[in-house]
């Protein structure tokens, strides 16, 4: 982690810094800025809780003291304030110090009759539909801070392991996964409309992967805001005279993964990663799925075995959790207090024992045995993807994170390396004489399953051989011309390499012990919901 200089500016001190052991011993005048989260009026004194995001302080208004500010101001929950006074040792429990107010100013009033965030206990559904205000609750603020801290932890881990952070594109002409649903950009000037206004602003439509964008249906909930149209004086010919040209000469999608683009710099920088938004027209309305989410993805050159890739993933998770749990107890304590959840013991157990590893074929065998005794909703069969229910059972049965490896090639994307193409040594899923134990061909891929969550990370070794990759693209029914740039990576100095992608929002869910991914995303988007 890079050392940073101490901030010296005209910004006011945060509550956290004011209440630090060093500052709390000061006897001089202190000013606190923040929002009121609690107001308790008594006969001789009024107590208020003030929060600024960094921490919470108790401020005391003493009644009848001529030297003190009388609480005649509209002190209400949600109001923003500037309070000046002296720090004093608190007589009550719950805080070490409190501010004895000498001067107070209301910066922004808040009508207590209309303010939606009044009650201490509000349902997750209610807060979700007031997402612009839910940051003001203790739990949402805590989750936001945790998300920020865990992001920084991953950045630090990658830096220490000599990875280079890459900004990958959001607009792309490629479909990395080749399955599921994508959002496709369409030029609104080419769409018939009853409006007389001209606009060349692209709009979005939800398109099944592999289908033509022209057959998709536009959705107003996913439109990009229109930009100002050019003034009539700047136009030499009207749009009715010359047909408008498309903004892009070919279909363009919102990215579903940064993997393909991340492989390009990896063939020069060796180790790269990105934390970027991804978009999938995901029809599932579950506690794990969103149509806009963040993916933490990494690619590594000169990796020729799947075990090496698994070791890196496991090391990263252990390293980041170790930072959290050994951050002098500060974040862990706030996590326990603010979220009123206790997943710390579970996280401690995670870094105490090695993760489990088993092949997809063995996993299906275990699932079939269990299915005979207590049926799953869907029957486990070799050659079919694992359901969420089955993923959770496998991780729960292991009582720890578990890698499931070597999936059937038929259910995985075109870019994955066949299991039998790994360098040296016996491939998982093969006997000692090299004979396959699986009913069909497999690829050197893995999913990391987490108790209570299911799949958290997916990854694989990448097909690095030009001829074999071209054959995979053809078998997948993809247009080889659209992937020429990707094939160039194999034409010019290709190397064995691999990578993985983590659903960053699910990571926050798991670490913080939250049951729904919509609670850990500031403004969640899912099917039928794009409120802001």
C-alpha positions as CSV (number, residue, x, y, z in Angstrom):
1,X,0.0,0.0,0.0
2,X,1.4,3.3,-1.0
3,X,2.1,5.8,1.7
4,X,0.2,9.1,1.4
5,X,0.9,12.5,2.8
6,X,-1.3,13.9,5.5
7,X,-4.1,16.0,4.2
8,X,-3.6,19.7,4.9
9,X,-6.4,21.8,3.6
10,X,-9.3,23.9,4.6
11,X,-11.6,20.9,4.9
12,X,-13.2,20.6,8.3
13,X,-12.1,17.8,10.6
14,X,-14.2,14.7,10.5
15,X,-15.9,13.3,13.6
16,X,-13.6,10.3,13.4
17,X,-10.5,12.4,13.7
18,X,-12.0,14.7,16.3
19,X,-12.8,11.8,18.6
20,X,-9.5,10.0,18.0
21,X,-7.5,9.5,21.3
22,X,-5.0,12.2,20.3
23,X,-7.6,14.9,19.4
24,X,-10.1,14.0,22.2
25,X,-7.7,15.2,24.8
26,X,-7.7,18.7,23.5
27,X,-9.4,21.3,25.7
28,X,-9.9,24.0,23.0
29,X,-12.9,24.8,21.0
30,X,-14.1,22.1,18.6
31,X,-16.5,22.3,15.6
32,X,-18.4,19.3,14.3
33,X,-20.3,19.1,11.0
34,X,-22.9,16.4,10.3
35,X,-26.5,15.3,10.2
36,X,-28.7,14.6,13.2
37,X,-29.6,10.9,13.6
38,X,-31.2,11.2,17.1
39,X,-32.7,13.9,19.2
40,X,-33.6,13.3,22.9
41,X,-35.1,16.3,24.8
42,X,-35.1,16.2,28.6
43,X,-36.0,18.8,31.2
44,X,-32.5,20.2,31.8
45,X,-30.6,18.8,28.8
46,X,-31.0,17.8,25.2
47,X,-28.9,15.0,23.6
48,X,-28.3,14.7,19.9
49,X,-26.4,12.2,17.8
50,X,-24.4,13.7,14.9
51,X,-23.0,11.7,12.1
52,X,-20.8,12.7,9.1
53,X,-20.1,9.3,7.6
54,X,-16.8,8.9,9.4
55,X,-18.3,8.4,12.8
56,X,-20.9,9.5,15.3
57,X,-20.6,12.0,18.1
58,X,-23.0,12.8,21.0
59,X,-23.6,16.6,21.5
60,X,-25.2,18.0,24.6
61,X,-27.3,21.2,24.9
62,X,-27.7,22.2,28.6
63,X,-30.9,24.1,29.3
64,X,-30.8,27.3,31.3
65,X,-27.1,28.0,31.0
66,X,-26.6,31.4,29.7
67,X,-23.2,30.4,28.2
68,X,-24.8,27.6,26.3
69,X,-26.9,27.5,23.2
70,X,-30.5,26.9,24.0
71,X,-32.1,24.2,21.8
72,X,-34.6,26.6,20.3
73,X,-33.4,25.7,16.8
74,X,-35.4,23.2,14.8
75,X,-33.4,20.1,15.9
76,X,-34.9,17.3,13.9
77,X,-33.6,14.0,12.6
78,X,-32.1,14.5,9.2
79,X,-31.2,18.2,9.7
80,X,-27.6,19.2,8.9
81,X,-25.8,21.2,11.6
82,X,-22.6,23.0,12.6
83,X,-21.9,22.6,16.3
84,X,-19.1,24.3,18.2
85,X,-18.2,23.6,21.8
86,X,-15.8,21.8,24.1
87,X,-15.1,18.0,24.3
88,X,-15.7,16.5,27.7
89,X,-15.6,13.1,29.1
90,X,-19.1,11.5,28.8
91,X,-21.0,10.4,31.9
92,X,-23.2,8.1,29.9
93,X,-22.4,4.7,28.4
94,X,-21.8,4.2,24.7
95,X,-19.2,6.9,24.1
96,X,-16.0,8.2,25.7
97,X,-16.4,11.8,24.8
98,X,-19.2,14.2,24.1
99,X,-19.5,17.8,22.8
100,X,-20.8,20.4,25.2
101,X,-22.5,22.8,22.7
102,X,-21.8,26.5,23.0
103,X,-22.9,27.6,19.5
104,X,-25.2,25.8,17.0
105,X,-26.2,26.5,13.4
106,X,-28.8,24.6,11.3
107,X,-27.3,24.3,7.8
108,X,-30.2,22.5,6.3
109,X,-33.6,21.9,7.9
110,X,-35.5,18.6,7.6
111,X,-39.3,18.4,8.0
112,X,-39.9,15.6,10.5
113,X,-43.4,15.1,9.1
114,X,-42.2,14.3,5.6
115,X,-38.7,12.8,6.1
116,X,-38.9,9.1,5.0
117,X,-36.0,7.9,7.2
118,X,-37.5,8.6,10.6
119,X,-37.9,5.2,12.2
120,X,-34.9,3.3,13.6
121,X,-36.0,0.0,12.1
122,X,-37.0,0.1,8.4
123,X,-37.4,-2.9,6.1
124,X,-34.8,-3.6,3.4
125,X,-37.6,-3.3,0.8
126,X,-38.6,0.1,2.0
127,X,-35.0,1.4,2.0
128,X,-34.4,-0.2,-1.4
129,X,-37.2,2.0,-2.8
130,X,-35.6,5.0,-1.1
131,X,-32.1,4.2,-2.2
132,X,-31.2,7.9,-2.5
133,X,-31.8,8.3,1.2
134,X,-30.8,5.0,2.6
135,X,-27.1,6.0,2.9
136,X,-28.3,7.9,6.0
137,X,-29.1,4.7,7.9
138,X,-26.4,3.2,10.1
139,X,-26.4,-0.1,8.3
140,X,-26.3,1.3,4.7
141,X,-23.5,3.7,5.7
142,X,-21.6,0.8,7.2
143,X,-22.0,-1.3,4.1
144,X,-20.8,1.6,1.9
145,X,-17.7,2.0,4.1
146,X,-17.1,-1.8,4.0
147,X,-17.4,-1.8,0.2
148,X,-14.9,1.0,0.0
149,X,-12.4,-0.7,2.4
150,X,-12.6,-4.1,0.7
151,X,-12.1,-2.5,-2.7
152,X,-8.9,-0.8,-1.4
153,X,-7.8,-4.1,0.2
154,X,-8.0,-5.9,-3.2
155,X,-6.1,-3.0,-4.9
156,X,-3.4,-3.3,-2.3
157,X,-3.2,-7.1,-2.7
158,X,-2.9,-6.8,-6.5
159,X,-0.2,-4.1,-6.2
160,X,1.8,-6.2,-3.7
161,X,1.7,-9.1,-6.2
162,X,2.8,-6.9,-9.1
163,X,-0.5,-6.7,-11.0
164,X,-1.3,-3.7,-13.2
165,X,-4.7,-2.1,-13.0
166,X,-6.4,-1.7,-16.4
167,X,-9.4,0.4,-17.3
168,X,-11.3,-1.8,-19.8
169,X,-14.1,-0.6,-22.1
170,X,-17.8,-0.7,-21.3
171,X,-18.9,-0.4,-24.9
172,X,-17.7,-3.5,-26.9
173,X,-18.3,-5.3,-30.2
174,X,-17.6,-8.6,-28.5
175,X,-19.8,-11.0,-26.5
176,X,-17.4,-12.6,-24.0
177,X,-19.7,-15.2,-22.6
178,X,-21.5,-16.2,-25.7
179,X,-24.6,-17.1,-23.6
180,X,-27.2,-15.3,-21.5
181,X,-28.5,-11.9,-22.5
182,X,-26.8,-8.8,-23.6
183,X,-27.7,-5.1,-23.8
184,X,-27.2,-3.8,-27.3
185,X,-26.9,-0.1,-28.3
186,X,-29.1,1.1,-31.1
187,X,-29.0,4.5,-32.8
188,X,-32.3,6.2,-32.0
189,X,-32.1,8.2,-35.2
190,X,-32.7,5.0,-37.1
191,X,-35.7,4.0,-35.1
192,X,-39.1,5.2,-36.5
193,X,-40.7,7.6,-34.1
194,X,-43.7,9.9,-34.1
195,X,-41.6,12.7,-32.6
196,X,-40.4,15.4,-34.9
197,X,-37.2,16.0,-33.0
198,X,-33.9,14.7,-34.4
199,X,-31.5,12.8,-32.2
200,X,-28.5,10.6,-33.0
201,X,-28.2,9.4,-29.4
202,X,-27.8,5.6,-29.1
203,X,-30.4,3.8,-27.0
204,X,-30.3,0.4,-25.3
205,X,-32.2,-2.7,-26.0
206,X,-32.1,-6.2,-24.4
207,X,-31.0,-8.7,-27.0
208,X,-30.6,-12.5,-26.6
209,X,-27.0,-13.5,-27.3
210,X,-26.4,-14.3,-30.8
211,X,-29.5,-12.7,-32.2
212,X,-29.7,-9.7,-34.4
213,X,-30.0,-6.3,-32.6
214,X,-32.7,-5.3,-35.1
215,X,-35.1,-7.9,-33.7
216,X,-34.8,-6.7,-30.1
217,X,-37.3,-4.5,-28.3
218,X,-36.2,-1.2,-26.9
219,X,-36.9,-0.6,-23.2
220,X,-37.4,2.9,-21.9
221,X,-36.1,1.9,-18.5
222,X,-32.6,1.3,-20.0
223,X,-32.4,4.3,-22.3
224,X,-29.3,6.5,-22.2
225,X,-30.3,10.2,-21.6
226,X,-30.5,12.2,-24.7
227,X,-27.9,14.8,-25.4
228,X,-28.8,18.2,-26.7
229,X,-29.6,18.2,-30.5
230,X,-27.6,20.4,-32.7
231,X,-29.1,23.8,-33.5
232,X,-30.9,24.1,-36.8
233,X,-28.4,26.7,-38.0
234,X,-25.6,24.1,-37.8
235,X,-27.4,21.7,-40.2
236,X,-26.8,22.1,-43.9
237,X,-29.3,19.4,-44.9
238,X,-32.3,18.0,-43.1
239,X,-32.5,14.4,-41.9
240,X,-35.3,13.8,-44.3
241,X,-33.0,14.7,-47.3
242,X,-30.1,12.4,-46.3
243,X,-30.8,9.2,-44.3
244,X,-28.9,9.4,-41.0
245,X,-25.8,7.3,-40.7
246,X,-25.5,4.9,-37.7
247,X,-23.4,6.1,-34.8
248,X,-21.4,2.9,-35.0
249,X,-21.0,0.9,-38.3
250,X,-21.7,-2.4,-36.5
251,X,-23.6,-3.7,-33.4
252,X,-22.2,-2.5,-30.1
253,X,-23.0,-4.0,-26.7
254,X,-22.6,-3.1,-23.1
255,X,-19.9,-5.4,-21.8
256,X,-20.8,-8.6,-19.9
257,X,-17.1,-9.2,-18.9
258,X,-13.8,-7.5,-19.3
259,X,-11.9,-10.8,-19.8
260,X,-11.2,-10.6,-23.5
261,X,-10.0,-7.1,-23.4
262,X,-7.9,-7.8,-20.3
263,X,-6.1,-10.6,-22.1
264,X,-4.6,-8.0,-24.5
265,X,-2.4,-6.1,-22.0
266,X,-1.6,-9.3,-20.2
267,X,0.4,-10.4,-23.2
268,X,2.8,-7.5,-22.4
269,X,2.4,-6.7,-18.7
270,X,2.1,-10.3,-17.6
271,X,-0.3,-9.7,-14.7
272,X,-3.4,-7.4,-15.0
273,X,-6.7,-6.8,-13.3
274,X,-9.7,-4.6,-13.4
275,X,-12.7,-3.7,-11.3
276,X,-15.3,-2.6,-13.8
277,X,-19.1,-2.5,-14.2
278,X,-20.7,-5.3,-16.3
279,X,-24.2,-5.5,-17.7
280,X,-26.4,-8.6,-18.4
281,X,-30.1,-8.6,-19.3
282,X,-30.5,-11.1,-16.4
283,X,-34.2,-12.2,-16.2
284,X,-33.7,-13.8,-12.8
285,X,-35.1,-11.8,-9.9
286,X,-33.2,-13.4,-7.0
287,X,-31.1,-12.4,-4.1
288,X,-27.9,-12.9,-6.1
289,X,-28.6,-11.4,-9.5
290,X,-28.5,-7.8,-10.9
291,X,-28.4,-6.6,-14.5
292,X,-25.7,-4.0,-13.6
293,X,-22.9,-5.2,-11.3
294,X,-19.2,-5.0,-10.7
295,X,-16.7,-7.7,-11.6
296,X,-13.2,-8.0,-10.2
297,X,-11.2,-9.8,-12.9
298,X,-7.6,-10.8,-13.2
299,X,-5.5,-12.4,-16.0
300,X,-2.0,-13.9,-15.6
301,X,0.6,-14.9,-18.2
302,X,2.8,-17.9,-17.9
303,X,0.3,-20.0,-16.0
304,X,0.0,-23.5,-17.4
305,X,-1.8,-25.5,-14.7
306,X,-5.2,-25.0,-13.1
307,X,-3.8,-25.7,-9.6
308,X,-1.6,-22.6,-10.0
309,X,-4.6,-20.5,-10.8
310,X,-6.5,-21.9,-7.8
311,X,-3.6,-21.2,-5.5
312,X,-3.6,-17.5,-6.6
313,X,-7.3,-17.1,-6.0
314,X,-7.1,-18.7,-2.6
315,X,-4.1,-16.6,-1.7
316,X,-6.0,-13.4,-2.7
317,X,-9.1,-14.2,-0.6
318,X,-7.0,-15.1,2.4
319,X,-4.9,-12.0,2.1
320,X,-7.8,-9.6,1.8
321,X,-9.7,-11.3,4.7
322,X,-6.5,-11.2,6.8
323,X,-6.3,-7.4,6.2
324,X,-9.9,-7.0,7.4
325,X,-9.6,-9.1,10.5
326,X,-6.2,-7.7,11.5
327,X,-6.8,-4.0,10.9
328,X,-6.2,-3.3,14.6
329,X,-9.7,-4.5,15.1
330,X,-11.2,-1.2,13.9
331,X,-13.1,-2.3,10.9
332,X,-14.1,-5.6,12.4
333,X,-15.5,-3.9,15.5
334,X,-17.4,-1.4,13.5
335,X,-18.7,-4.2,11.3
336,X,-20.0,-6.0,14.4
337,X,-21.6,-2.9,15.9
338,X,-23.1,-1.1,12.9
339,X,-24.3,-4.1,10.9
340,X,-25.5,-6.0,14.0
341,X,-24.3,-9.1,12.2
342,X,-21.5,-11.4,13.2
343,X,-19.8,-13.1,10.3
344,X,-16.4,-12.6,11.8
345,X,-16.1,-16.1,13.2
346,X,-17.0,-17.5,9.8
347,X,-14.4,-15.4,8.1
348,X,-11.8,-16.5,10.7
349,X,-12.6,-20.1,9.9
350,X,-12.2,-19.4,6.2
351,X,-8.5,-18.4,6.5
352,X,-7.7,-21.1,9.0
353,X,-8.3,-24.1,6.7
354,X,-7.4,-24.7,3.1
355,X,-10.3,-24.5,0.5
356,X,-11.7,-27.8,-0.8
357,X,-11.1,-29.0,-4.3
358,X,-13.1,-31.5,-6.3
359,X,-13.9,-32.1,-10.0
360,X,-17.3,-31.4,-11.5
361,X,-17.7,-35.1,-12.2
362,X,-17.2,-36.0,-8.5
363,X,-19.5,-33.2,-7.5
364,X,-22.3,-34.5,-9.8
365,X,-21.7,-38.0,-8.2
366,X,-22.2,-36.5,-4.7
367,X,-25.3,-34.6,-5.8
368,X,-26.9,-37.7,-7.3
369,X,-26.4,-39.6,-4.1
370,X,-28.0,-36.8,-2.1
371,X,-30.8,-36.4,-4.7
372,X,-31.8,-40.0,-4.1
373,X,-32.3,-39.4,-0.4
374,X,-33.6,-35.8,-0.6
375,X,-34.4,-34.6,-4.1
376,X,-33.2,-31.2,-5.4
377,X,-35.6,-29.1,-7.4
378,X,-33.6,-30.1,-10.5
379,X,-32.0,-33.4,-11.2
380,X,-28.2,-33.4,-11.2
381,X,-26.9,-34.7,-14.5
382,X,-23.4,-34.7,-16.0
383,X,-23.3,-32.2,-18.8
384,X,-25.7,-29.7,-17.2
385,X,-24.7,-26.7,-15.2
386,X,-25.0,-26.8,-11.4
387,X,-28.1,-25.0,-10.0
388,X,-27.8,-22.4,-7.2
389,X,-29.4,-24.9,-4.8
390,X,-26.8,-27.6,-5.7
391,X,-23.9,-25.1,-5.4
392,X,-25.0,-24.1,-1.9
393,X,-25.4,-27.7,-0.9
394,X,-21.9,-28.6,-2.0
395,X,-20.3,-25.6,-0.2
396,X,-22.5,-26.2,2.9
397,X,-21.7,-29.9,2.9
398,X,-17.9,-29.0,2.8
399,X,-18.5,-26.3,5.5
400,X,-15.9,-24.1,3.7
401,X,-15.3,-22.6,0.3
402,X,-14.7,-25.3,-2.3
403,X,-13.3,-25.2,-5.9
404,X,-15.3,-27.3,-8.4
405,X,-13.0,-27.9,-11.4
406,X,-13.0,-29.4,-14.9
407,X,-16.4,-28.7,-16.3
408,X,-17.8,-30.3,-19.5
409,X,-16.6,-28.3,-22.5
410,X,-20.2,-28.2,-23.9
411,X,-21.4,-25.9,-21.1
412,X,-18.5,-23.5,-21.0
413,X,-17.4,-20.6,-23.3
414,X,-15.2,-21.1,-26.4
415,X,-12.0,-19.6,-24.9
416,X,-11.4,-22.2,-22.2
417,X,-8.4,-24.6,-22.5
418,X,-9.3,-28.4,-22.8
419,X,-8.3,-30.2,-19.6
420,X,-6.0,-32.6,-21.5
421,X,-4.0,-29.6,-22.9
422,X,-2.5,-28.6,-19.5
423,X,1.3,-28.9,-19.3
424,X,3.0,-31.7,-17.5
425,X,1.4,-33.8,-14.8
426,X,-1.8,-35.7,-14.4
427,X,-4.9,-33.7,-15.1
428,X,-7.6,-33.7,-12.5
429,X,-10.4,-35.9,-13.8
430,X,-7.9,-38.5,-15.2
431,X,-6.6,-41.7,-13.8
432,X,-2.9,-42.3,-13.3
433,X,-2.5,-43.8,-16.8
434,X,-4.1,-40.7,-18.3
435,X,-7.4,-42.2,-19.2
436,X,-10.4,-39.8,-18.7
437,X,-12.7,-40.4,-15.8
438,X,-15.4,-38.1,-17.2
439,X,-18.1,-39.1,-19.5
440,X,-17.0,-36.4,-22.0
441,X,-14.4,-33.8,-22.8
442,X,-13.8,-31.2,-20.1
443,X,-12.0,-27.8,-19.9
444,X,-9.6,-26.5,-17.3
445,X,-12.1,-24.3,-15.6
446,X,-13.3,-23.8,-12.1
447,X,-16.1,-22.2,-10.0
448,X,-15.4,-21.3,-6.3
449,X,-18.5,-22.1,-4.3
450,X,-19.1,-20.3,-1.0
451,X,-21.5,-21.5,1.9
452,X,-24.8,-19.6,1.7
453,X,-23.9,-17.9,-1.6
454,X,-23.0,-20.5,-4.2
455,X,-20.8,-19.4,-7.0
456,X,-18.5,-16.4,-6.1
457,X,-15.7,-16.8,-8.7
458,X,-15.3,-18.4,-12.0
459,X,-12.2,-18.9,-14.0
460,X,-10.1,-21.0,-16.4
461,X,-6.9,-21.5,-18.3
462,X,-7.3,-19.8,-21.6
463,X,-6.9,-21.5,-25.0
464,X,-3.6,-20.1,-26.1
465,X,-3.1,-22.1,-29.4
466,X,-4.2,-20.3,-32.5
467,X,-5.6,-23.3,-34.5
468,X,-7.5,-24.8,-31.6
469,X,-9.0,-21.4,-30.7
470,X,-10.2,-20.8,-34.2
471,X,-11.9,-24.2,-34.1
472,X,-13.5,-23.4,-30.8
473,X,-14.9,-20.2,-32.2
474,X,-16.3,-22.1,-35.2
475,X,-17.9,-24.8,-33.0
476,X,-19.5,-22.1,-30.9
477,X,-21.2,-20.6,-34.1
478,X,-19.5,-17.3,-33.7
479,X,-18.3,-15.0,-36.4
480,X,-14.6,-15.5,-36.6
481,X,-14.0,-12.1,-38.3
482,X,-15.3,-10.3,-35.2
483,X,-12.6,-12.0,-33.1
484,X,-9.6,-11.4,-35.3
485,X,-8.2,-9.0,-32.8
486,X,-8.5,-11.7,-30.1
487,X,-6.9,-14.3,-32.4
488,X,-4.0,-11.8,-33.0
489,X,-3.0,-12.4,-29.4
490,X,-2.3,-16.0,-30.3
491,X,-0.6,-15.1,-33.6
492,X,2.0,-12.9,-32.0
493,X,3.9,-14.4,-29.0
494,X,1.1,-16.3,-27.4
495,X,1.8,-17.9,-23.9
496,X,-0.1,-20.2,-21.6
497,X,-2.3,-18.0,-19.4
498,X,-5.4,-18.0,-17.3
499,X,-7.7,-15.8,-15.3
500,X,-10.7,-15.4,-13.1
501,X,-13.6,-13.1,-12.4
502,X,-15.4,-12.4,-9.1
503,X,-18.8,-10.9,-8.6
504,X,-17.7,-8.1,-6.4
505,X,-21.2,-7.4,-5.1
506,X,-21.5,-11.0,-4.0
507,X,-18.1,-10.7,-2.3
508,X,-19.5,-7.9,-0.2
509,X,-22.6,-9.9,0.6
510,X,-20.6,-12.8,1.9
511,X,-18.1,-10.9,3.9
512,X,-20.7,-8.7,5.5
513,X,-23.2,-11.5,6.1
514,X,-26.0,-9.8,4.0
515,X,-28.6,-11.9,2.4
516,X,-29.5,-9.9,-0.7
517,X,-27.1,-8.4,-3.2
518,X,-29.4,-5.3,-3.6
519,X,-28.5,-4.2,-0.1
520,X,-24.8,-3.9,-0.9
521,X,-25.1,-1.9,-4.1
522,X,-25.8,1.9,-3.8
523,X,-28.3,2.0,-6.7
524,X,-29.3,-1.6,-7.7
525,X,-30.7,-2.4,-11.1
526,X,-32.6,-5.5,-11.8
527,X,-35.3,-6.6,-14.2
528,X,-38.2,-4.2,-14.2
529,X,-36.4,-1.8,-11.8
530,X,-34.2,1.2,-12.8
531,X,-35.7,3.9,-10.5
532,X,-32.9,6.5,-10.7
